[in-house]
Amino acid sequence: MGSPGPSPSRVYRVFELQAAVRDLLEGEFGRVWVEGELSGVKRAQSGHVYFALKDEKARLDVVLWRSSAVRLRFEPEDGLTVRVRGRLTVYAPQGRYQMEADALEPVGAGPLQVAFEQLRRRLEADGLFDPARKRRLPAFPRRVALVTSPSGAAVRDLIHVASRRWPALELVVVPVRVQGPGAAEEIAAGIRAADARGFDVLVVGRGGGSLEDLWAFNEEAVARAIFAARTPVVSAVGHEVDVTISDLVADVRAATPSAAAELVAPDRVQMMGGLRGTGRRLARAARALLGEGRRRLDAAASARAFRRPLERVHEAGLAVDDVALRLATAARERLRARGEAFERIAARLDALSPLKVLARGFSVTTKGGRVLTRAADARAGDELRTILADGEVRSRVT
């Protein structure tokens, strides 16, 4: 039996070895930045976010604690290339090393741009940008609500332009914060309040600024409030190059607040010029119609019917007399023909009359109202009645 080997200088317990490795990792690397593609992203009910960073050759497990996750301006999702800052450590219960992250940012586009694209895709899938649901602005609105900051230059420009174009337009400012924490919720509440007050148009917006300054108009709460509004909504956020989620959802997008005023308020000067032009065109048309009417009247007055108005009446009278004469002649001729036909029929009927036969020496003998045609039908004692041409004779058979 061989002798045992040399005794180990130290025997670690498992947790001691894990702790030693963790201290070595944390001491050697400290906080580091790691770039890779997100995979298996999962947000726990606790608010912590678990995922893996991977490239074509390796994988690293990462946990982003809730305190850091709530500060993200975008939603981590699989396939997104990011940079993660954190420290390497060992998860002792499973004996694997991982990164505990405290910062996460997308590679290429900034976090706000990524958040914008994520929300844009989701709202587009929900139908909030559908052109078929967008409404036309009324041509002559009476009351317009301005959901914006009451102290900004944008609202002053909007009121100035709208009042100059259409002084009769009633403008009501619904004051809200337009940037900073809680601004999106205030804007959404302002839209709902204005929508319930029966305005003709809602203008939602602010002046220019950075993407961070305009971010309240890229929040889902504002987009949903615009979509739910029964009143047509004009979005006027920033400058012409700025495009927000509010612009995509609204019925009409204005490049600037001043442009929104031009869309909402009719141009009084232009309209008056148009009315004057229309009046001139109507006057020309009326003069043309009047001239045509005069020409037609002159032509009618020079016609023969107007120069000798009773000539047609006399001609019609002669025609009526001629027709009456021909009708009277035809009627007399027809009566004469009918009379001759009647006389011929009467003569024929008279020739066939029994009285004519009796006048020629014939008689008719009846017994009991029946004509006797045979002598055998007369018996002794029968009373007979004989009809002659000039009377009758009664007799009795013996």
C-alpha positions in Angstrom: 0.0 0.0 0.0 1.5 3.3 -1.2 2.0 6.2 1.1 -0.5 9.1 0.8 0.4 12.2 -1.2 1.3 15.5 0.3 -1.4 17.2 2.3 -3.1 20.2 0.7 -2.0 23.6 2.1 -5.6 24.7 2.3 -9.0 23.1 1.7 -11.8 25.6 0.6 -15.4 25.1 1.4 -17.5 25.7 -1.7 -18.9 29.0 -0.7 -15.4 30.2 0.3 -14.1 29.4 -3.1 -17.0 31.2 -4.8 -16.4 34.2 -2.6 -12.7 34.2 -3.4 -13.4 34.0 -7.2 -16.0 36.8 -6.8 -13.6 39.1 -5.0 -10.9 38.3 -7.6 -13.3 39.2 -10.5 -14.7 42.4 -8.8 -11.2 43.5 -7.8 -9.6 42.8 -11.2 -12.2 44.3 -13.5 -14.2 46.8 -11.5 -16.9 48.5 -13.6 -16.6 47.7 -17.3 -18.5 48.3 -20.5 -19.5 45.3 -22.6 -21.1 45.5 -26.1 -23.3 42.7 -27.5 -26.8 41.7 -28.7 -29.6 41.3 -26.2 -31.1 37.8 -26.0 -33.7 36.2 -23.7 -34.9 39.5 -22.2 -37.2 39.0 -19.3 -38.7 41.6 -16.9 -39.5 40.0 -13.5 -42.5 41.1 -11.4 -39.9 42.6 -9.0 -38.9 45.0 -11.8 -35.4 43.5 -12.3 -34.5 42.8 -15.9 -32.7 39.6 -16.8 -31.0 39.0 -20.2 -27.9 37.7 -21.9 -25.3 39.6 -24.0 -24.0 37.6 -26.8 -21.9 37.8 -29.9 -20.9 35.2 -32.5 -18.5 33.5 -30.0 -19.7 33.9 -26.4 -22.5 34.7 -24.0 -22.7 36.7 -20.8 -25.6 36.6 -18.3 -26.6 40.1 -17.0 -29.1 41.3 -14.4 -30.2 45.0 -14.4 -31.6 45.8 -11.0 -35.0 47.6 -10.8 -33.4 50.8 -9.5 -31.6 51.1 -12.8 -34.3 49.7 -15.0 -36.8 52.3 -14.1 -34.5 55.0 -15.5 -34.4 53.5 -19.0 -36.0 55.6 -21.7 -36.5 52.5 -24.0 -37.6 49.0 -23.6 -34.9 46.3 -23.8 -35.8 43.7 -26.5 -34.2 40.7 -28.1 -31.9 41.5 -31.0 -31.1 45.1 -30.0 -27.3 45.8 -29.9 -26.4 47.6 -26.7 -23.6 48.6 -24.4 -23.9 47.6 -20.8 -22.0 49.0 -17.9 -21.6 47.0 -14.7 -19.3 44.9 -12.6 -18.6 41.2 -13.0 -19.5 39.0 -10.0 -20.2 35.4 -9.2 -23.7 34.2 -8.4 -22.7 31.8 -5.6 -25.9 29.6 -5.5 -25.3 28.4 -9.1 -21.5 28.9 -9.3 -21.6 31.0 -12.4 -20.3 34.5 -13.1 -22.6 37.3 -14.4 -22.7 41.0 -14.8 -24.7 43.3 -12.5 -25.5 46.2 -14.7 -26.3 49.8 -13.8 -26.5 51.4 -17.2 -27.8 50.2 -20.6 -27.7 52.2 -23.9 -28.3 51.2 -27.5 -25.5 51.2 -30.0 -25.9 53.6 -32.9 -29.2 55.4 -32.2 -29.7 57.1 -28.9 -32.1 55.6 -26.2 -34.8 58.2 -27.0 -34.7 57.4 -30.7 -35.0 53.6 -29.9 -37.9 54.3 -27.6 -39.5 56.4 -30.3 -39.3 53.6 -32.9 -40.5 51.0 -30.4 -43.6 53.1 -29.5 -44.2 54.0 -33.2 -44.3 50.4 -34.2 -46.6 49.4 -31.4 -49.1 52.2 -31.9 -49.1 51.7 -35.7 -50.0 48.0 -35.1 -52.9 49.2 -32.9 -54.2 51.4 -35.8 -53.5 54.8 -34.2 -51.9 56.2 -37.4 -54.6 54.9 -39.8 -55.3 57.7 -42.4 -58.9 56.5 -42.8 -59.8 57.7 -39.2 -58.3 61.2 -39.6 -60.9 64.0 -39.8 -61.0 67.2 -41.8 -60.8 70.5 -39.9 -64.0 72.7 -40.0 -63.7 75.5 -42.5 -65.0 78.2 -40.1 -64.4 77.1 -36.4 -65.8 79.3 -33.7 -63.9 78.0 -30.6 -60.4 76.6 -30.6 -58.6 75.1 -27.5 -54.8 75.5 -27.3 -53.4 72.7 -25.1 -49.9 74.1 -24.4 -47.8 76.1 -21.9 -49.4 79.5 -21.3 -46.0 81.2 -20.9 -44.2 79.9 -24.1 -43.5 81.9 -27.2 -45.4 79.3 -29.2 -48.7 80.2 -27.7 -48.1 83.9 -28.2 -47.3 83.3 -31.9 -50.3 81.1 -32.4 -52.7 83.6 -30.8 -51.2 86.5 -32.7 -51.4 84.8 -36.1 -54.9 83.4 -35.5 -56.3 86.7 -34.2 -54.9 88.6 -37.2 -56.3 86.1 -39.7 -59.8 85.7 -38.1 -60.6 88.1 -35.3 -63.9 86.5 -34.5 -62.2 83.2 -33.5 -62.4 82.4 -29.8 -59.1 81.0 -28.5 -59.0 79.3 -25.1 -55.6 78.3 -23.6 -55.7 75.0 -21.6 -52.5 75.4 -19.5 -50.2 72.4 -19.2 -46.5 71.7 -18.7 -44.9 70.7 -22.0 -41.6 69.2 -20.7 -40.2 67.5 -17.7 -41.5 64.8 -15.4 -45.3 64.5 -15.4 -45.7 66.7 -18.5 -47.1 63.9 -20.6 -49.8 63.1 -18.1 -50.8 66.8 -17.8 -51.0 67.1 -21.6 -53.2 64.0 -21.8 -55.5 65.3 -19.1 -55.7 68.7 -20.9 -56.7 67.1 -24.1 -59.5 65.1 -22.4 -60.7 68.2 -20.5 -60.8 70.3 -23.7 -62.5 67.5 -25.7 -65.3 67.4 -23.1 -66.0 71.2 -23.5 -67.3 71.2 -27.0 -64.5 73.0 -28.9 -64.4 72.9 -32.7 -60.7 72.2 -32.9 -57.9 71.2 -30.4 -54.4 72.5 -31.0 -51.8 70.5 -29.0 -48.1 71.5 -29.1 -45.2 73.7 -28.1 -42.2 75.5 -29.6 -39.0 73.9 -30.7 -36.3 72.2 -28.6 -34.2 69.1 -28.3 -35.5 65.6 -28.5 -35.4 65.5 -24.7 -37.4 68.7 -24.5 -40.1 67.4 -26.9 -40.3 64.0 -25.4 -43.6 64.5 -23.6 -45.3 64.5 -27.0 -43.7 61.1 -27.7 -45.4 59.4 -24.7 -48.1 56.8 -25.1 -50.5 58.6 -22.7 -50.6 61.7 -25.0 -51.0 59.5 -28.1 -53.9 57.6 -26.6 -55.6 60.9 -25.5 -55.4 62.3 -29.0 -56.7 59.1 -30.6 -59.7 59.0 -28.2 -60.6 62.7 -28.7 -63.9 63.3 -30.5 -62.8 66.8 -31.5 -60.4 67.2 -34.5 -56.8 67.6 -33.2 -53.9 69.6 -34.7 -50.5 68.6 -33.5 -48.0 71.5 -33.6 -44.8 70.4 -31.9 -41.3 72.0 -32.4 -40.0 73.0 -35.8 -40.7 71.6 -39.3 -38.0 68.9 -39.0 -39.3 67.6 -35.7 -41.7 64.7 -36.0 -43.3 63.3 -32.8 -45.7 60.5 -32.0 -48.4 63.2 -31.5 -47.9 64.4 -35.1 -48.5 60.8 -36.4 -51.7 60.3 -34.3 -53.3 63.7 -34.8 -55.8 64.4 -37.5 -53.6 67.2 -38.9 -49.9 67.9 -38.4 -48.7 71.5 -38.4 -45.0 72.1 -39.0 -45.0 74.9 -36.4 -47.4 76.5 -34.0 -47.7 79.5 -36.3 -48.5 77.0 -39.2 -51.2 75.5 -36.9 -52.8 79.0 -36.6 -52.9 79.3 -40.4 -54.5 75.8 -40.7 -57.2 76.6 -38.1 -58.1 80.2 -38.7 -59.4 81.3 -42.1 -57.6 84.2 -43.8 -60.0 87.2 -43.6 -58.0 89.2 -46.1 -57.9 86.4 -48.6 -61.6 85.6 -48.1 -62.6 89.2 -48.6 -60.6 89.4 -51.7 -62.3 86.2 -52.9 -65.7 87.6 -52.1 -64.9 90.7 -54.0 -63.8 88.7 -57.0 -66.9 86.5 -56.8 -69.0 89.7 -56.7 -67.3 91.0 -59.8 -67.9 87.7 -61.6 -71.6 87.7 -60.5 -72.0 91.3 -61.8 -70.5 90.3 -65.2 -72.7 87.3 -65.4 -75.8 89.4 -64.5 -74.9 92.0 -67.2 -74.4 89.2 -69.7 -77.8 87.7 -68.9 -79.5 91.0 -69.0 -78.0 91.8 -72.4 -79.1 88.4 -73.7 -82.6 89.0 -72.3 -82.8 92.4 -74.1 -81.7 90.9 -77.4 -84.3 88.1 -77.1 -86.9 90.7 -76.2 -86.0 92.9 -79.2 -86.2 89.9 -81.5 -89.6 88.9 -80.1 -90.9 92.5 -80.4 -89.9 92.6 -84.1 -91.7 89.4 -84.9 -95.0 89.4 -87.0 -97.0 88.2 -84.0 -96.2 91.3 -82.1 -96.6 93.7 -85.0 -100.1 92.3 -86.0 -101.2 90.6 -82.8 -104.9 89.9 -84.0 -103.9 88.4 -87.3 -103.4 84.9 -85.8 -106.7 85.3 -83.9 -108.6 86.1 -87.1 -106.9 83.2 -88.9 -107.9 80.9 -86.1 -111.5 82.2 -86.3 -111.8 81.5 -90.0 -110.4 78.0 -89.4 -113.0 77.4 -86.7 -115.9 78.7 -88.9 -114.7 76.4 -91.7 -114.7 73.4 -89.4 -118.1 74.3 -88.0 -119.6 74.5 -91.5 -118.2 71.2 -92.6 -119.5 69.6 -89.4 -123.0 70.9 -89.9 -123.1 69.7 -93.5 -121.8 66.3 -92.5 -124.4 66.1 -89.7 -127.3 66.9 -92.1 -126.1 64.3 -94.6 -125.9 61.7 -92.0 -129.4 62.5 -90.6 -130.8 62.3 -94.1 -129.2 58.9 -94.8 -130.4 57.6 -91.4 -134.0 58.8 -92.2 -134.1 57.0 -95.5 -132.8 53.8 -93.9 -135.4 54.0 -91.2 -138.2 54.5 -93.7 -137.1 51.4 -95.7 -137.1 49.3 -92.5 -140.5 50.6 -91.4 -142.0 49.7 -94.8 -140.6 46.2 -94.5 -142.0 45.8 -91.0 -145.4 47.2 -92.1 -145.6 44.6 -94.9 -145.0 41.8 -92.4 -147.6 43.2 -89.9 -150.5 40.8 -89.0 -152.9 43.7 -89.6 -151.9 43.9 -93.2 -152.7 40.2 -93.6 -156.1 40.6 -91.9 -156.9 43.5 -94.3 -156.5 41.2 -97.2 -159.5 39.1 -96.0 -157.8 36.8 -93.5 -159.0 36.3 -89.8 -157.6 34.7 -86.7 -159.8 32.5 -84.4 -158.8 31.7 -80.8 -160.3 29.5 -78.1 -159.4 30.3 -74.6 -156.6 32.7 -75.7 -155.1 30.0 -78.0 -155.1 30.2 -81.8 -157.1 27.4 -83.5 -155.2 25.9 -86.4 -157.5 22.8 -86.8 -161.3 22.5 -86.9 -161.1 19.3 -84.8 -159.9 21.4 -81.9 -163.3 23.2 -81.7 -166.0 21.3 -79.8 -169.7 21.9 -79.4 -170.3 24.5 -76.8 -166.8 26.1 -77.1 -166.8 29.9 -77.2 -164.6 31.2 -80.0 -163.1 34.7 -80.7 -162.5 35.6 -84.3 -160.3 38.7 -85.0 -161.0 40.5 -88.3 -159.3 43.6 -89.9 -161.8 46.0 -88.4 -162.8 44.2 -85.2 -163.7 40.9 -83.7 -166.7 38.4 -83.6 -167.5 36.1 -80.8 -169.4 32.8 -81.5 -170.2 29.5 -79.9 -169.8 26.1 -81.6 -173.0 24.1 -81.9 
